[in-house]
Amino acid sequence: MLDKTANSLQRRLLESERLMEETGCYDGITELRLRRQDPLKFETLHTKLRAYCVSAREMARRISASPGVREVGEMVVAIYTPEGDAIALSNGIMVHVHTMSRFIKWMIRNGYEQNPCIRDGDIFANNDAFIGTVQVPDVMDVVPIFHEGTLVGWAGAVCHELEAGGITPGGDVCLAQERFTEGLFVCAEKIGENDEIRRDYVIRCERNLRMPIYWVLDEKAKVAACIDMRESVKQLIDEVGLEYWQRLSKEFIEEGRRAQLARTRQLTVPGIYRGHTFYGHVTEGKPGFQPLADPNWLYNIPIEMEITSEGKIRLDFDGTQPWGYHSMNCTPAGMDGGMFVTLTQHMNFEGLVNDGAWMATEINIPHGTWTNPDNEMAATATSWALLLPAYGVFQRLLSRGFIARGFVEEAFVGQVNSPMIEMGGTSQYGTGFGMAHFECAAAGSGALAIKDGLDTAYVGWNPESDMGNIEIWEQNMPMVYIGRSIVPNSGGAGKYRGGCAFISTWLINKTDHLRLVTSEHSSRVFDNGGLCGGYPAPTCEKHHAVRNSDIHERAERREPLAHTPGTDPLVSDFERTYKGEQVWEEGPYITRPHKAGDIFSHAYNGGGGFGDVLERDPIKTAWDVENGFLTREAAEKVFGIILKEDAEGYPQADIDATVARRAELRKKRLKQAIPVSEWIAREQRRVEASDFAPEVAKMYRSAMKLSARFSRDFKEFWGLASDFAIAGEN
């Protein structure tokens, strides 16, 4: 076996890359010969490969112990060429299809065919983002596929683990400020042979994780999926022949590349598109952060998208901030994954997508920024905190292209950030535990150009977007739900509003020690924008907890209970109802442990709106108010819609009053409006005086220091001298 593969993979990978460079086509495939000869057979075989992936994934989900995989679907499987390029993939967390490709290629480039050798029945695993994944809990397994002694491909699977053994329980370890605090790393290791996971690897997992059952059984589920796909591919090769398979797999990828270019040409207008978003990071005064970590940081995320006449998409992140001592840094693998999962949802949603789509794109991630740290000791535990806003901008840029071409129904305001709650300590069974709660996989989406966004039904990183059953989560954590409801006004306003988020409230139950930590919260700035006049979604709500509450006493007296903090910004329903220590916390929740009898609430994010708020349908708005998606106050003050009550007491749109109110609001707009030239002149004086909030000044200084292009563009836009510098020091 070794004789047929030794030194060959590196040569094959280099040759494939050379052919791509010389011909512009994957592996030098300039003609889709097999597709031309028998298009029906070609498409049938691709459908078979996808079916293998989907079937293997569904089988594995039923083996998994993790509610994240079983309930929410945090898993994906795919089939790869010997060089590591994705041929076909399942549904699920498609962000990891190309990250697995990077993992396979990393092993090839680092001589794994010689040491530790690549043999039939081997199992390799990785969760190192600098090798090929997004973050530590995204653990991937790949197995080689051999046919009669020849390596003909790879099968791979990824599960997101609910516990990674980091400095805080769970997987998205927001308190990690260096690599060494993120958890258990598996760095492209051979973890099994002869289709069996090594016992010493299992022991390492058992001794380094708070709740190893999830990780270990998920490993078995992934291996089962990979073996299932491997055997299916081998059977297919027996049917069509090895030579046909080798050509077919390459043509599938080249077809995917061409299809992506054609889809881009069809749906968009060539040109340069620019967008911007921000992310607020507030940890000042919170325990556990090292002196190296900056407590409050405002991240500047400018994106330039170029669409060429041939349909290639180029993304450029020049002008963003340097990496830092926090958990929100990303890697090239993660940035590629963000690109891939966006393309698979918004341009290639028919199921035939593969690595060819990624090859029809280019991305510039400047070295030394959070997108591409120049220090592999940087932490990446919550890289989605910046990835999600960044690729939300990408979605809105694509939508501009769709609208420009006339495909209004394709426009989508984009994904939202999805803050996560994680916990650990003593379970309700008296044992140690740690886990992430994955109901965050069902936030509100951005609006579309033709209808409202999805309420509590979308996140960009998992298109299945299922919050899971309450009863399953209660089995795995010492908390009992006392409420789960829509958050009114959480979707961005517009002609079509963004999807609303939800809030969960728990009674902490049967434990004397529960550590609650949340991550990926943007504070004080909007990170989920609107489109075509639509408002951004609100920032994530503050956490609200009640320590030493009297909820049990109230229940015994059969008195009413508060199930959410309510909508009153001045006095919450918790404060009106419960005795105890009332706690409000902005940004990540990092504080002393909770115990039984405490109450905790956690809210998620809604999406941005589309279009002018004064064009919203009054009748639809009355329905929203009736069902708790909007408040009456927002209907009138934001949308200019006057409501009255019908004979049964339900809200009903007063059309005549609404028309009059909107006429007043339009007059008010005109009265308050000023010419753009005046606004720019006024703001220019502020810029010249460095009249910024400290976080804003620090943001611009760091971006200008790192990027000569951003510095030049900033000065040219504001008409500043070439030697201008923002006052202060970073």
SEGU-761674 format. One record per residue (C-alpha): y, x, z. Coordinates in steps of 0.001 Angstrom, whole numbers, plus 500000, padded with zeros to 6 digits. Each point is the difference from the previous one (the first is absolute). Last residue first. Layout:
BEGIN
YXZ;...
END
This chain:
BEGIN
552703496767520577;503573501225500237;503344498248499819;502456499068497265;498672498931496621;500591502739497429;502289500056496984;500040503265498031;499832498281496594;502866497714500947;499213496314500302;500304497238497410;497645497671501863;497418499826497214;500403503657499063;499541501186503577;496838497960500539;498563500996496616;500525503703500710;498510499816503497;497034497995498720;499390502601497311;500311502933502361;497354498420502235;499067501357503432;503488500489501432;501281496791498451;497115497983501477;500431501580503451;503752499397500035;499627496419498765;497542499013502725;501883501809502764;503188498161499075;498136496681499969;498387500669503392;503359500946501550;501720496856498662;502263501003497158;503687500733499517;499467503348498302;503766499923499210;499392500369496270;497289497338500228;502315497558501760;502729500556497427;497488499408497234;499018496723501636;503485498624499504;500247501250496424;496548498611499184;500913496591501411;503269499932498081;498245500888496721;497380497318500643;502728497380500014;500191497950503227;498188496816500982;500913498109503177;501753497127498226;497388499818497282;497182499781502537;501856497363502010;500408497888496870;496246500274499421;499331498974503607;502215496926499686;498231498905496788;496707500529501799;501053497626502770;501038497284497537;496713500200498063;498057499985503277;501860496923501290;499083498120496819;496359501140500117;499305499222503652;496572501641500218;497548498347502382;498762501170503353;497375497735501629;501009497360502548;497853497152498684;502900498173498346;501206503208498374;502003502670501765;502920501895498492;500239503439498498;502923501842498461;499134502964497785;502509502841499698;497182502542499720;501061502423502734;502013497869502438;498384496621499341;496317500834499563;500305502850502503;501219497626502725;497272497488499221;497412502717500602;497688501272497299;496221500410499646;499294497478502774;498276497231498044;502840497475500019;502537502726499249;498005501217497000;499580496437498714;503755499472500209;500389503272498081;497746498769497222;502210496924499643;503178502091499975;498737502260497162;501687503385500306;502890500790497660;502462500876502760;497689502793501195;500463501820496687;496860501675498666;496858501494501508;499215500536503687;498472502899501922;496710499839501884;499036499217503589;498929502389502731;497685499751503028;500598498876503568;498240501106503194;499956498137503306;498639501158503353;499202498137503216;498792501659503197;497380498257502148;497389502734499664;501532503469499801;502521501929497934;500386503757499674;503390501782500103;502106500132496841;499915500682496283;500920497055497803;501334501379496730;503393498573499047;502033498002502490;498519498872503315;500822496945502119;498238499591503377;500248497019502390;498543500792503428;498438496865501443;500560496264500117;499167498117496863;501539497024498219;503672500468499186;499658503763499622;496957499609497774;501818497345497973;502598502626499220;503656499852500992;502776501306497738;498415500230496552;498391496532500334;497103499948497526;496984499869502308;498324502804502001;496676498475498936;497275497934501733;502031498836502985;497835498067502451;500552496480501342;498869499271503579;496415499061500796;500418501276503594;497039502326499403;501569501082496729;503291500793501709;498200502124502578;498129501849497272;503208500609498036;501863501468502979;500803503243498215;499466503449501489;501594501632496940;501549497854497289;500193501613496573;502319499673497016;499923502339497038;503115500094497879;499975498340496612;499400501961496806;503026500335497773;501063496915498129;498924499647496358;502560501036497437;502174497335498386;499554498859496409;502764500744497517;497768501146497152;497459501603502343;499574500275503760;499259503056502123;497266500825502495;501182503008502051;502964498318501667;501570502146502703;500232499811503799;496339500879500644;497059500462497666;496755499597501895;496953501891498776;498191500167503336;499021498057503092;498417501219503213;498353497969502751;498085501795502745;497831497648502029;498934500803503556;498951497400502590;498007497934497555;498659496444499954;502653498466497731;503371500829498531;501473496695498887;500910500312496361;502804498883497709;499880500405496245;502980499727497660;499975499131496342;501807501118496875;501760497896497405;499799500518496254;503261500825498311;502259497190498946;500494498756496469;503602499217499169;500482502621502683;499508500756503676;497716502777501249;496967498688501876;500041500138503800;502166496863500278;497441498302502275;497159502179501345;496765498120499246;497542499591502859;497218501573502032;499887499079503672;498026500267503230;497581502550498602;497756501638502568;500113503771500516;497398502500501164;499121501162496461;496885499736497819;498780496454500554;503585498710499884;500391501503496519;496992498039498755;501215496730501548;503425500312498383;498466500197496540;501274502549497537;503546500597498719;498889500119496356;502053501826497374;497587500438497075;502637502139498231;499681502720502655;502710502696500058;502771497793498634;499728497353502670;499692496288499379;499094496614501494;502231499144502950;502212497826497764;499832500911496318;503339500366498259;501944497034498682;499932499111496316;501057500981496475;501603503441500363;497485500860502706;500780500419503669;498894502949502099;496822499614501955;499545498844503581;497483501839502170;496236499586499946;498391503421500479;501748500270503382;497000498089501405;498497503460500096;500068500777503721;499308503686500522;497359501054502486;499141501932503152;497387499380502672;498765501057503424;497598497601501665;500538497253502585;498968497168497676;503567498726499641;500805503470498685;501522502889501936;502520502158498145;501017499556496387;502447498284497714;501555499871496578;502568497619498533;501108500511496409;503309499635498206;499647498889496383;502847501051497720;500458497573497187;498877499851496397;502041499136496988;502713497867498460;497626498866497262;500872499401496359;497039499049497770;501239496429499386;503239501409498605;498235501736497125;503123500184497848;500033503744499246;502898500586502394;498245497848502583;496855502123499857;502012503241500201;501896498742503017;496646499040501484;498755503564499579;503008501187501983;499258497406502690;496416501189500274;501130503630500207;502423499066502799;497080498473501913;498273503281499247;502463501857502175;500164497345502725;496198500101500335;499610503778499796;502506500645502789;498169498236502847;496757500383498029;499951503669501067;499113498920503521;497527502775500945;501452502568497589;500745502844502418;501295503317498682;497684502983500541;499645500300496231;503539501384499781;501862499737496691;500028496235500383;499672497886496824;501436496483500280;501763500782503301;501911502673498091;499157503706499869;498778500023496423;501663497329497885;497769497076498992;500373499535496251;497551497429498629;498493499553496562;498195496987498569;497492499213497236;497387502089501830;500098497489502870;498947497236497621;497149502157498700;498750500340503564;498531496490499733;501155496461499197;497653497444498453;500436497409502769;502506497688498285;502832500959502380;501357502959498107;503797499609500102;501004498741503431;496999500407502263;498204503029498572;503299501743499296;501149499698503606;496681501243501393;500157503042497701;503587501000500790;499403499771503736;496815502013499599;501838502711498109;502505500203502866;497149500154502500;498253502782498133;503282501912499631;500404499839503786;501965497732502353;502075500461503130;500407497072502406;498380501421503161;502967501957501311;501120503616500067;501784499806496671;499653500134496243;503233500527498085;502037497042498781;500197498337496572;502181501188497163;497353500554497327;497394497227500222;499424499785496227;497611497544498355;499002500315496341;498344497098498204;498581500678496518;500305497139497518;500443501896496716;503736499256500005;500280501568503432;500471498117503247;501959502027502541;500020498988503645;502472501550502427;499367499477503677;502308500524502967;498426499857503478;502489500947502761;498383500074503411;502081499305503099;498812501947503021;500273499360503707;497967501985502535;499710503221497973;496673501530500962;499980503631501032;500700499019503619;496612498250500033;499653496222500164;497743498587502722;502252497469501658;502651497995498110;503636500768500782;501011500314496357;497190498878497717;501899498351497139;498910500631496387;501982498037497433;498734499911496421;502191499792496941;499838498701496430;501259500989496595;499480499200496350;500644501537496603;498691499054496580;500056502295496965;499064498633496602;497267498325498016;499825496197500304;496970498525501737;496999497701499506;498498500996496647;500772503710500122;498658500185503566;496849498127499035;499445502304497023;500379503116502133;497617498602502613;497479498972497321;500092503481498507;499185501620503320;497266497472500761;498488500574496553;499941503718500776;498197499243503263;497369497789498386;499608502533497188;499046502699502523;497319497808501570;498630499087496560;499663503606498769;497897501072502971;498139496713499997;499043500269496297;498705503534500517;497953498919503008;498288497025498359;500910496318499915;497263498420502153;499067502975502168;503724500617500455;500369496455501337;497187500579502488;501707503179501187;503279498102500386;498306497293502070;498307502601502194;503278501736500709;501806496722500665;497458498991502655;500007503499501468;503796499921500278;500011496564501641;497326501034502507;501971503169500771;503102497926500608;498192497573502339;498382502867501908;503400501642500456;501388496636501097;497286499907502644;501157503354501348;503751499270499901;499768496562501590;497497501027502669;502129503004500958;502350498062502313;502139502574501819;499174502703497489;499265503701500523;496547500060501619;498370497349497818;501509501459496847;498719503491500782;496581498525500834;499928498226496632;500758503290498252;497226501744501948;497576497240498940;500619500630496297;500407496899497854;496893499420497876;499908499608496199;497997503213499643;502864501916501581;502936498975502123;503450500842501348;501063502549497378;503598500442501048;503212499481498024;502125500401503132;498816497471502574;502878499765502471;499705498103503282;503404498988501335;503667500219499094;501148502296502816;499328503354498332;501738499023496769;503381499971501693;502290497260501258;497351497406500785;501532497204502105;499649497519497142;496226500362499896;499000497638497203;496309500105500992;499598498380503388;500479501505503436;502833502494500642;499674503782499724;497490499479497235;496298499120500048;499920498173496658;499420496364500947;500169496969497688;498531501879497053;501201499272496467;496921500113497799;499684502007496792;497133500208497500;498969502410497246;497329500360497322;500047503182497953;499105500909496443;497448501352497524;498740503103501821;496928500991497987;496586500467501616;498312496979498409;503022497831500745;502096501099502962;502694497913501690;501928501867502678;500877498200503244;503501499259501281;501220498834503419;503581499181500906;501648499536503402;503414498338499995;500604500195503776;501606503456499591;502675499062497457;500567499709496246;496951501729498527;499336503150497967;500058503579501174;503412500007501716;499197496532501349;496916501290501840;497585497069500396;496969501427498216;496270499431499645;497198501454497865;496450498653499759;497236501939498238;497001498127498531;499865502008496771;501575503361500616;503505501456500096;500077503394501673;501677501007503326;500877502367498346;499302500525496299;500886496542498635;502603499798502773;502137502611498252;503440499031501243;501130498530496684;496998497643499959;500551498886503588;503673499316499302;499070498072496839;497788497673502034;502712499406502616;502712499461497365;497837497343498347;499494498414503399;503803499706500264;499917498400496551;497881497067501126;501599499907503433;502958497742499241;497445497476498752;499522498587503491;497761497137498900;498645499054496566;497413502256498478;500434503030497795;499072501420496614;500256503369498244;501920502022502598;500413503693499151;498110502534502158;498850502675497545;496443498585500051;501525496632499022;500690497477502739;498750496618501261;501984498006502578;499829498239503364;502730498367502084;500297498937503641;502390498331502417;498646496507499240;501852498135502745;497127498406501898;497042502320499378;501914503241499467;502587499621502755;497449498138502103;498062503279500090;496235499770500363;499336500636496310;496726498900498440;501445496790498615;502948501830498492;497527502386498354;498357497241497976;503378498742498843;501030503495498960;496759500688498120;500344496736498068;503608500733499053;499182503518498832;496906499019497999;501962497110498475;502670502454498884;497345502081498298;498489496931498338;503392498873498709;500450503448498447;496584499663498380;500850496602498550;503318501259498625;498340502816498046;497089497845498866;502432497437498591;502149502706498377;497074501526498082;500982502814497628;503728499944500799;499402500151503747;497530502820499553;502453501997497883;503052499629502208;501761502823498125;502177502797501383;497712500668502956;501246503520500882;498884499683503608;502612497274500482;502434499954497082;503281501911499724;498207502362497617;500796503444501416;500676499117503645;497110497563500196;497702502540498400;501058502641502502;499462497612502939;496489499212498802;499266503702499484;501191500833503509;497811497260501491;496983501025497942;500411503653500929;500315499159503677;496953497764499783;497815502576498262;500136502821502563;496565498973501308;498991496583498636;496779500554498047;498763502911502099;500605498091503223;497530497290499041;
END
